[in-house]
Amino acid sequence: MSTPIILLAGGKSSRMGRDKTRLEFRGETLLDRALRRFSEHFDTVLVSVAAIPPLGDATLLPDLLPNLGPLSGLHAALSRFDSAFLVAADMPLAEPELASLIIAAGTGYDACAATSDGHTEPTFAYYSRAVFPELLAAIDRGDYSLHRLLSRVNANYVEIPAETLLNINWPDDYEKLLSGD
């Protein structure tokens, strides 16, 4: 079975002040854009959600352990699959081809994450089930940081262009995206 893509869409969008996945970019919501683009390249694309909202035809992956941030999505994915590639649904320029590259570079590692200009992006990363014991230990410690999880496992890193990692967290980020800056 190929590695499933897990679109992380379970956040509260508290910094944005409204649901980021429903923001529009190039005629589509951020979530619809991610679903379309990744579904064109991968057989299995699921939307990780905290609760089950109406999302049309999307296949949902509900959190098994809510309120852990992106760790909830990774936990749900690795509870079901041998591996998963996480991509934040609010990364409108994320490239499916780069996801394939990172998945391939994860062979022989517990995880493989994108990095750019010294910044690691754990929400554009491949995780194998080998991280599951450390993930459970992190949850037991109350440590929900994907960055720290990566630092505790055998991880590889792939340098990719910074613009593909643009994450829409604040209203200013969205305005910059729309203006093309």
N, C-alpha and C positions, 0 to 999 in steps of 0.2 A: 504494500500500500504506500502511495506517495505521501509526503508530508502535507498535512492539511494547513491551510492558511486560516489564522484566527484573527478576525478584525475586532480589535478592542473598542467596544462602543458602550461600555457599562459605566462610564464615569458620570459625575454629577455636573460637569461643566461649570463649576462654581466660579472659576476665574473669568470665564467668558460671560457668565450671567444669563446664558440661554443654551439650549441644546446644540452643541457644536456639530453633531452629526447631521443636523438638518440645515446647516448653513449651506448656501448655494455657491457653486464655483463652476463656471463654464456650462451653465444650464442644468446642473445636477446637484443634488445634495452631496455633502462630503461622503456620507455613507453609501449612497447609490453609486457614486463615482468609484469608490474603493471596491465595492461589490462587483461592478461591471469589469473594471480593469483586471482585478485578480482572478475573477472567474474565467476570463478569456485565456488565462495561462495555467491555471491549476484546476484539478478535478474536484477538490474539496475545499470550499470556502465557507466558514461559519462565522456568525456574528456573536461575539461574547457579550452578554448582557447581564446586568444585575437583576433586572425584572424583565418580564416578557411584554414588550410594547408591540403594537401592530407594525410590522415591517414588510408587509407584502409577501413576496416569495422567498425571503431570506431564510436560510436554515440557522436556527438559533442554538447557541450553546450557553444555557443559563449558568450563572455562578452557583457552585455548590457551597462555597464559603463566601458569603457576601462581605462587602466593606473592607476588602484588602487591596483595593486599587487593581492595577494590572496583574498582580499576583493571583487574584481571584480567577481571571481568565486563563492564566497559565495552569493553575491548579485544575480547573475544569477540563482543559484540553488534555493534560497529561494523565488525568484520571480515565480518559477515554481512548487516547491514541498513544502510539510509541514515540511520537515526536510531534512538534508543532512549530509553525513559524508565526510569530506574533507581529502584527502591524497595527499601529494606532489608526483608527478610522479618521482621525483629524490630521493625517499626514497626506494632503492632497497631491503631492508631487512624488510620493513613494512609487518606485518602479518595480513592477513584477519581475522584470529580468534581473534586477539586482537581488531580489529575494531568492531567485533560483541560484544565483552565484553564491550567496551566503549559505544557503542550504547545502550546496555542494562542498563549500569550504568547511562545513561542520562535520564532514565525514571523519570519524576517528576522535571527535571531541564530544564533550557533554553538551556544549552550546557554541554558537557562533553569532557574534553581533556586529552590526554596522558601526563604524567609527568614522569620524570626520573632524579634522583639525583638533585632534586630541580629545574629542568628546565622544563617548560611547553612547549609543542609542539602544537600550535594552528592549524598546518596543518596536524595533525593526530587527528581529533576531530569531535564530533557530534554537530550539531547545529539544534535547532528546530526553527520554524518560529517565536517563541516568541522573538528571538533576532532581528527580522527585524526592529522594530521601533528604537532600539538603533543603529543598523547598518546604517540606513538612517540618523540618527542624527550625527553619526561619519562621514559619507560622507559629510554632510553639513558643519561640522567643519573642514574638510580637514584632518581628523585623520584616516589613513588607516591601523592602527595597529590591527591585530587580537588579540595580547596579551592584549591590552587595552580594546578591545571589550569584551573579556572574563572577564576582571576585573569588567565590568559594568553590567554584567548579572548574574543571578542565575546559577552558574556553579559548576559542580562536576569534580573531577580529579581522574584519575586512574593511579597508579604507574605501569610502565611496564619496561622491560629490555632496557637499554640505547642503545644497538646495533641495536634494531629494529627501532630506530629513526634516524639512520645515514642518513644525508642529504648530497648529493653530490653538493657542491657549488663551490669549487675551484679545480683546477687540482690536487692538493695534496690529496684532499678527494678521488678523483677517483683513483689515484695511490694506496692509502691505501686500498681501496675496492678491487682492482684487486690483490693486494699482500696478502690480507687476514689479514692484521694487525688490 
